[in-house]
């Protein structure tokens, strides 16, 4: 497997024009369906292998929306709406044990995810009466949201966005009803530039997490990110 440093070099060498060509070839137009912002039924994910949970009333319990957000993106969103850290982000659930939210949850995780509401939808998603929706922080949304449904395959790595349903060169397209629609060259280039930036940022974050990792013997949840070790409220462990 290639090193993170090798993948970072590849990401930095990506040509935006080539990425834009691939995006144009696949095609995309957002239909504002909100599927990428809402909780989902894991039974609909043929790759997940997760059994759908049932509530006592017999209704399907949806898996929460999960989108990676970088520490600096969290702070940008905080500033945009005068939010607290927990209003914006939660510890990525992978690697955590027990509890529901902050209740008796413990363990280590290595990313932050956008916060969700009681229905498992992104807390910033706003749905309209006609079933379409929009992002309440659209201008400040994280890179993963700006680039969905696309990702870049580097060194054979897989992206945490589900299996690809289409691809062109290094660009992978993930499940979305907006795929296959016409996209202007200007929009393709804008999306391609964000896609390259995201590819670089993801690897830089991973390298920084590796370099800053320090085991912490504390109760509850520890989030290891590029800036060190934090509690779920974003405070640095050892800073108080």
C-alpha positions in Angstrom: 0.0 0.0 0.0 1.3 3.5 -0.9 2.3 5.8 2.0 0.1 8.8 2.9 3.0 11.0 1.7 2.9 9.3 -1.7 -0.8 9.8 -1.9 -0.5 13.4 -0.9 2.0 14.0 -3.8 -0.5 12.4 -6.2 -3.3 14.6 -4.9 -1.3 17.7 -5.3 -0.4 16.7 -8.9 -4.1 16.2 -9.9 -5.0 18.3 -12.9 -8.3 20.2 -12.3 -9.0 20.2 -16.1 -8.8 16.4 -16.1 -11.1 16.1 -13.1 -13.5 18.5 -14.8 -13.4 16.4 -18.0 -14.4 13.3 -15.9 -17.2 15.2 -14.1 -18.5 16.4 -17.4 -18.4 12.9 -18.8 -20.3 11.4 -15.9 -22.7 14.4 -15.6 -24.4 15.8 -12.5 -27.0 18.3 -11.4 -28.3 18.6 -7.9 -32.0 17.9 -7.7 -32.3 19.0 -4.1 -33.7 15.6 -3.1 -31.8 15.8 0.2 -30.8 12.1 0.1 -27.2 13.0 0.9 -28.2 15.1 3.9 -30.7 12.8 5.6 -30.6 9.7 7.8 -30.9 6.5 5.8 -32.2 3.0 6.0 -29.2 0.6 6.2 -31.3 -2.1 4.5 -31.2 0.1 1.4 -27.4 -0.1 1.4 -26.4 -3.3 -0.4 -22.8 -2.9 0.7 -23.3 -2.2 4.4 -24.3 -5.6 5.7 -26.0 -3.8 8.6 -29.4 -5.1 9.7 -32.1 -2.5 9.9 -33.1 -1.8 13.6 -36.7 -1.7 14.5 -38.3 0.5 17.1 -40.9 -0.8 19.6 -43.6 0.6 17.3 -42.2 -1.4 14.4 -40.9 1.6 12.5 -37.5 1.4 10.8 -34.8 3.2 12.8 -32.6 5.2 10.4 -28.9 5.4 10.5 -27.8 9.0 11.1 -26.3 11.0 8.3 -22.5 10.9 8.5 -20.3 13.4 6.8 -16.7 14.1 7.7 -15.8 17.7 8.8 -12.4 19.1 9.5 -11.6 21.1 12.7 -11.2 24.4 10.9 -14.4 23.8 9.0 -16.2 23.4 12.3 -14.9 26.7 13.5 -16.0 28.4 10.2 -19.5 27.0 10.7 -19.4 28.2 14.3 -18.5 31.7 13.3 -21.1 31.7 10.5 -24.0 31.1 12.8 -22.7 31.8 16.3 -22.9 28.1 17.1 -21.3 26.0 19.8 -19.0 23.2 18.8 -21.6 20.6 19.6 -24.1 22.4 17.5 -21.9 21.8 14.5 -20.1 18.5 15.0 -20.1 15.2 16.9 -17.4 12.6 17.3 -17.4 10.2 14.3 -19.2 7.2 15.7 -16.9 4.5 14.3 -14.8 3.0 17.1 -17.1 4.2 19.9 -18.9 1.8 22.2 -22.1 1.9 24.1 -24.5 4.7 25.0 -26.6 7.0 22.9 -25.0 10.3 22.1 -23.1 11.4 25.2 -24.8 8.9 27.5 -22.2 6.3 28.6 -20.4 6.4 25.3 -16.7 5.7 25.4 -13.8 5.0 23.1 -11.5 6.7 20.6 -12.3 8.0 17.2 -10.3 9.9 14.6 -12.7 12.2 12.9 -15.5 14.6 13.4 -18.9 14.3 11.7 -21.5 16.9 11.1 -24.1 17.1 13.9 -27.5 15.4 13.3 -31.0 16.0 14.6 -33.3 13.5 16.3 -34.3 12.0 12.9 -30.6 11.4 11.9 -30.6 14.2 9.3 -27.8 16.8 9.1 -28.7 19.5 11.6 -28.3 22.1 8.8 -30.7 20.4 6.4 -34.0 22.2 5.9 -36.8 20.4 4.0 -39.6 22.2 2.2 -43.2 21.2 1.8 -42.7 19.9 -1.7 -40.1 17.4 -0.5 -37.0 19.3 -1.8 -34.6 20.8 0.6 -31.6 23.1 1.0 -28.6 23.5 3.2 -28.9 26.2 5.9 -25.2 26.9 5.7 -24.7 26.4 2.0 -22.0 29.0 1.5 -20.0 27.6 4.4 -20.6 23.9 3.9 -17.7 21.5 4.3 -15.7 20.2 1.3 -17.3 16.8 1.5 -20.7 18.4 0.9 -19.4 20.7 -1.8 -18.0 17.7 -3.8 -20.7 15.0 -3.2 -21.4 12.7 -5.1 -17.8 12.6 -6.3 -14.6 11.4 -4.8 -11.0 10.8 -6.1 -9.4 7.4 -6.0 -5.8 7.7 -5.0 -3.6 4.6 -4.4 -6.5 2.3 -4.3 -8.0 3.9 -1.2 -11.7 3.9 -0.7 -13.7 6.9 0.3 -16.3 6.9 3.2 -19.2 7.6 0.8 -20.4 4.1 -0.1 -19.5 2.1 -3.1 -19.0 4.0 -6.4 -21.7 3.5 -9.0 -19.8 5.2 -11.9 -16.3 6.3 -12.6 -14.1 8.1 -15.1 -10.3 8.1 -14.7 -9.6 8.8 -11.0 -13.0 10.3 -10.4 -15.6 8.1 -8.7 -19.4 8.9 -8.5 -21.5 7.6 -5.7 -25.2 7.0 -5.4 -27.2 10.1 -6.3 -30.3 10.7 -8.5 -28.6 13.8 -10.0 -25.9 11.7 -11.8 -26.0 11.6 -15.6 -27.5 15.1 -16.0 -25.8 17.9 -18.0 -23.4 20.1 -16.2 -21.8 23.3 -17.5 -18.0 23.5 -17.9 -17.8 26.3 -15.4 -19.7 24.2 -12.8 -17.6 21.1 -13.6 -14.4 23.1 -13.1 -15.6 24.6 -9.8 -16.5 21.2 -8.6 -13.2 19.7 -9.8 -11.2 22.4 -7.9 -13.1 21.6 -4.7 -12.6 17.9 -5.3 -8.8 18.4 -5.6 -8.7 20.5 -2.5 -10.7 17.9 -0.6 -8.4 15.1 -1.7 -5.4 17.1 -0.4 -7.0 18.1 2.8 -8.1 14.5 3.7 -4.6 13.2 3.3 -3.1 16.1 5.2 -5.5 15.6 8.0 -4.7 11.8 8.1 -0.9 12.6 8.3 -1.4 15.2 11.0 -3.6 12.8 13.0 -0.9 10.1 12.8 1.8 12.5 13.8 -0.1 14.0 16.7 -1.6 10.8 18.0 -1.2 10.4 21.8 -3.0 7.8 23.8 -5.2 9.3 26.5 -6.4 7.4 29.6 -9.6 9.4 30.2 -13.2 8.5 30.7 -15.7 9.0 27.9 -14.9 9.8 24.3 -11.6 11.0 22.9 -11.4 12.4 19.3 -7.9 12.4 17.8 -7.8 15.0 15.0 -5.0 17.0 13.3 -4.8 19.4 16.2 -4.4 16.8 19.0 -6.9 15.1 21.4 -10.3 16.6 22.1 -13.4 16.0 24.1 -16.8 15.8 22.3 -17.3 19.6 23.0 -14.1 20.4 21.1 -12.0 21.3 24.1 -8.4 20.1 24.0 -7.6 17.4 26.5 -5.0 18.7 28.9 -5.9 22.4 28.2 -8.0 22.8 31.3 
